[in-house]
Amino acid sequence: MATLRSLYRSDHADRQELNTNFNVDYVVHYRIPPGGKNEAKAEAAFVQLIEALAKVGLATEVRRGDDTSLLIFVKIASENLLKQQIYRYRVQDWLYGVRTSAPSKDLTSYFEEEPVVEAEKLRLVYLLITKPKAEGGAGITPKIGHWKYVCSVFPLHNHAFNRNWIKQWSTKYILDDSDINEIRDKFGEKVAFYFAFLQSYFSFLFFPAAFGFGAWLVLGQFSWFYAIVNCLWSVVFFEYWKKKEVDLAVQWGVRGVSRIQHPRTQFQFDRETKDPVTGEVVKVYSPLKRLRRQLLQLPFALACLLVLGSLIISCFAIEIFISEVYNGPFKQYLVFLPTVLLTIFMPALTTVLTNLGQRLTEIENYETQDSHQAALVQKIFVINFITSYLPIFLTAFVYVPFAKVLVPHLDVFQVTAQKFTRNGKVETKAFQIDPDRLKKQIIYFTVTAQVVNFLLEAIVPILKRRVFKAVKEVQEEITHKETPEKRPDPEEEAAFLDRVRNEAELDEYDVTVDYREMVVQFGYLSLFSVIWPLTACSFLVNNWVEARADAMKIAMSSKRPIPWRSDSIGPWVTSLGFLSWLGSLTSAAVVFIFSHDPYGPEGDPSNLKAWALLLSILFAEHLYLVVQLIVRYVISGLDSPGLQKERAERFSMRKLHLQETLGEELAESAAAADFTGGETITRAALEEEARLASVSGQTGPGQVFWQRQRGAAETIQIGRLFISETAAANKTKSS
Amino acid sequence: MATLRSLYRSDHADRQELNTNFNVDYVVHYRIPPGGKNEAKAEAAFVQLIEALAKVGLATEVRRGDDTSLLIFVKIASENLLKQQIYRYRVQDWLYGVRTSAPSKDLTSYFEEEPVVEAEKLRLVYLLITKPKAEGGAGITPKIGHWKYVCSVFPLHNHAFNRNWIKQWSTKYILDDSDINEIRDKFGEKVAFYFAFLQSYFSFLFFPAAFGFGAWLVLGQFSWFYAIVNCLWSVVFFEYWKKKEVDLAVQWGVRGVSRIQHPRTQFQFDRETKDPVTGEVVKVYSPLKRLRRQLLQLPFALACLLVLGSLIISCFAIEIFISEVYNGPFKQYLVFLPTVLLTIFMPALTTVLTNLGQRLTEIENYETQDSHQAALVQKIFVINFITSYLPIFLTAFVYVPFAKVLVPHLDVFQVTAQKFTRNGKVETKAFQIDPDRLKKQIIYFTVTAQVVNFLLEAIVPILKRRVFKAVKEVQEEITHKETPEKRPDPEEEAAFLDRVRNEAELDEYDVTVDYREMVVQFGYLSLFSVIWPLTACSFLVNNWVEARADAMKIAMSSKRPIPWRSDSIGPWVTSLGFLSWLGSLTSAAVVFIFSHDPYGPEGDPSNLKAWALLLSILFAEHLYLVVQLIVRYVISGLDSPGLQKERAERFSMRKLHLQETLGEELAESAAAADFTGGETITRAALEEEARLASVSGQTGPGQVFWQRQRGAAETIQIGRLFISETAAANKTKSS
């Protein structure tokens, strides 16, 4: 059986099953539950599934999956239907202002001008499969309700493209726009935005890496100059990205797609009302009710802080006790105790809290997938913030300033330890603050953890799949012995079906995970890199690998993602802004606390002037805000390819419309400047018209008034008379 | 001679000259300079003026103005030209996204559906007069360059409307939307936005007035509870207004008009280039050069602070010395010395600085009038901020906490005073902090100053006009005696011309002044009302009068304003946000410093715990920011008439377009929900098509794959077989 990894060996490059998808658009992975009653249900649902798909114009073929599942291959039955669908969605885009110009009505020439890309086709077919029946889709909702036997609906990888993609990227230093555009065409804008962000971030990292290296050589730790430059960099990067994001959205023609939102099928409405304006039936859920539920986020955040915080603090305290106070037997093993505790409990607690967050988000009951996702991301960010940064906060703002006060309270461990030792005495040494602790911790989080994380991400899924496959093979072997031989796959499809069965087993790609990693990383840089200026260097190396690893993850360890559109990196931009802002506070505090004495104030909190600390934080924060305003203003003034494109489109539209309404020769000049006034109206004609109007019938004070001077010539004559009279009067006066 | 005030006496209501404008759209006030050489120039320019106006289709009549000026009456010559112009501008609006739908091409019925309002007509005629010749206007730029003899170009008041307006408003407690809409139709959106803002602010004031009154009774001064509620209120008001602003803009059909910007005639470009995209010739001014000049704002702000600050501090010091230290002769007169000094120097310095600000803004050389205005408003705000709030800042944060330390340094006055007294001895008394000083000051600024300001605003212009008129009449009398009698005005026009001569003398209405007043007032409420909770009560009364006074100012003491459009209150919203935010800081600081001891810490700064003060400020500020986020989120979820209107327009447009492209019957359903898929395509037809396609020619692995199961029925049949096989296998396995 071909593992996916083996697909990328060069000798397999010309294997037929990898170079064709047999025109399959989607595969529906349909699980057959064991048990007689369920089987009947599954069969009935299967029939309905095929009928529903056929009804909306999708052709189907069914094949065996693994032992307990079917693979249903789906493709759009006619080219015509596809074009109709795409045309309609493009018209919708235009109506919502996503496209500047309406698609032309001549379909044949239109699709030659703006051909259908792979991502667009796949997106529309997916919508056709999953949209509710009332809106013209087949209404298939994987894993939910009636369709619970549908495990997944996924498109097939384009392995020819993937192979080429991975090969190109692994031999390239810098990714350029065309690389990102290729991803966009294959995997949609949502994934492309991630890579675009990663790429921008990577390019921006060159500066802090170089500057950080210099600072490390020259300025050392805790330099206020480094802190300022670092903050400034993070502001510039943040503002740059916000502009870049809009720019990309314009270039990709997706600006504003977040307005065309996909309704969540799980959304539960209080009542249906008719929209007073449009007469549409609208599903309403009381926003006040939602707000009340959203307020649960506060106790949720507190719970996270409490649960994760107490774990982190306990481990921290144990660690300090063992490494810096305890001096008895087994010390060399005991130092690993906190790490072991963290490794065991942290993932468990994080999972529990993440599930809780998911549950909360479901309770909040959003109407659209976007707002649901954004709310979930918020909660995930809270959890990640605590797990990632709290240990360092503890070291920097509790351990170093207050250690001498707090360490004696670690007696509790001593007492505990005494119970387990024979003579009731625990050997201790005099407590000494570890001056390098903070730096060591930063290095751990920014180097070691990144490497470990990368390995976990790259290797664990492969191992997992291997183990699963092994188990399955053993199971199948047992089954095969007992059951009649299944009919084999047709020869020309066998390899292809094997490959599809493999793809069906893969995880779904979740871009959120990758964003989270990058945003947390940005946080280390912004919040704490003043402690260890080499941080950015480590990230620079890490991110070069990261981009390739993520590409490999999509190409090899995941099902092909549904090519959703999006016009930004969504809620993550808020997180970035928050971290960048918080960086100004922490950097100021760290510099203030540690800069005078590189080892901190040696555990005596009274050495610290609290007001001076607060003042420097306050000052740094407001400096940050002012600088942000200025940077934003400057960046908003810059031109960009996206804005140019938009301007060009608007210009051509303006010209076109004016040609239609005003005629060719005028439009040429009118489109460029503002609209010209009365060139077509000659002066004489106007005067004539005015005179006619005034003569014909209407009389009254207005008419008499306007008839005193007939035409400009008379006005000029009378005016001249007045002027000379006035001048004469003036002369008399002054003489 | 009729004064304008007399126009509003009821007995004049039926006077003919007040009820008609003789169809005059604009009056050009043309000054004839004394002196032979200038006279010739003025005459030549006059001829060019009339010709330029005639060329763009404007009819003119000339009449005598006062002794040294002409009045040129302008109206658009033909109804047709007007409609053409308006149609073009509406098309432009549509192209820029201001209007949702394009104007229909049938002009006659179109103008019946959407008639021209007065403000629209006047705006277009003004544009026709003032736009550069290259863009189809007459290119008249009052007071500038070639047109320096043109004093002003102004529309005539609609006195029938004005009379009615003032009468209605003075008998009404609450203004409603229709009142604001009337203003919009007559004076344009820019003025209407001011009144809408004033009205919203007024309604919002009811809450702090009631709550403040309660707090004054129950909580007293310096209550943290009042401070929190007040901050919350200011956040809610600010966020509400930002939404209301957008809403009004949508309702008035001006959302986004700030994008259609009027170029500044004074803009000087570095070079002209062709836009790479559109080929338009664009005038470019280096943004870097502008940025460099914008940086001058920093020294400008510092200069303002230094100049105004030193004046304020000196007067403050003198005042304290005289009122609280000095005890010698003439004390009862000397206490007025600081007030006299302030009254003399403050307006002078403010004028100088404002002029400097204007000069700076000109140097910054903006391309559009909007950005110029915004930059100017910024500078005016800085000046006003200092003059309005610095005295209170001094009292609250310098005088009260540090007086005991600082007052001894006032010796300098003592020494000075000694020189002027005979015996060289100045009687002094022991210094005592005036505990009520802060409150007195707030009352002065929020009650006394408001009343004084109102009187100045209402009465000074009238006095000024009277004096001018008297001087002029005397002058004219002298002149008349010496010069030959002028021909009198024609009888039927005499009264009308008199009225126009009066209007020509009036000041131009500047809405900025009124905004400034309200924003500064909002600042007192947000920054300092915790010192005196009755502040809002005073403002409530004041603003009722203010709205009427401003209406009278427009109707009687000003030329009719050019009815410009605008889609917001512009740069003032930034100032409001800033003051609201700053309020959280100052309130926290004031409460912290004064709440323990109502008379402050009695001049001993060491009593204050600086870190606690800073901490409370820091806390208050961040609380404010969090609350703002929440309020913004909640308000963004609310529906509003404007949003409803927009939705309705978009809906009808969507429907219309779909009717055109898809045909009537489909559009009905498609417009409502998303687009339906394949209802028109029957299942059988699709399957047939797929089969045909697969049979006809194309063969290959894909074709064979899709031909295994012909149609959904076969797929179902095979699928069922697979399911039962699987089930059988499962049974065997489990048995």
Interface residues (C-beta under 8 A of the other chain):
Chain A: Q16 T20 F22 N23 V24 I32 P34 G36 E39 A42 E43 F46 V47 I50 E51 L53 A54 K55 V56 G57 A59 T60 E61 V62 R64 D67 T68 L70 I72 F73 K75 A77 S78 N80 L81 Q85 R88 Y89 V91 Q92 L95 G97 A102 K105 L128 K131 A134 E135 G136 G137 D275 P276 V277 T278 G279 E280 V281 P287 L291 I478 T479 E482 T483 K486 P490 E492 E493 F496 K609 A610 W611 L613 L614 L615 I617 L618 V634 G637 L638 Q644 K645 R647 A648 R650 F651 M653 R654 H657 L658 T661 A672 A673 D674 F675 T676 G677 G678 E679 I681 R683 L686 E687 E689 A690 A693 P701 G702 V704 F705 W706 R708 Q709 G711 A712 T715 I716 I718 G719 R720 F722 I723 S724 E725 T726 A727 A728 A729 N730 T732 K733 S734
Chain B: Q16 T20 F22 N23 V24 I32 P34 G36 E39 A42 E43 F46 V47 I50 E51 L53 A54 K55 V56 G57 A59 T60 E61 V62 R64 D67 T68 L70 I72 F73 K75 A77 S78 N80 L81 Q85 R88 Y89 V91 Q92 L95 G97 A102 K105 L128 K131 A134 E135 G136 G137 D275 P276 V277 T278 G279 E280 V281 P287 L291 I478 T479 E482 T483 K486 P490 E492 E493 F496 K609 A610 W611 L613 L614 L615 I617 L618 V634 G637 L638 Q644 K645 R647 A648 R650 F651 M653 R654 H657 L658 T661 A670 A672 A673 D674 F675 T676 G677 G678 E679 I681 R683 L686 E687 E689 A690 A693 P701 G702 V704 F705 W706 R708 Q709 G711 A712 T715 I716 I718 G719 R720 F722 I723 S724 E725 T726 A727 A728 A729 N730 T732 K733 S734
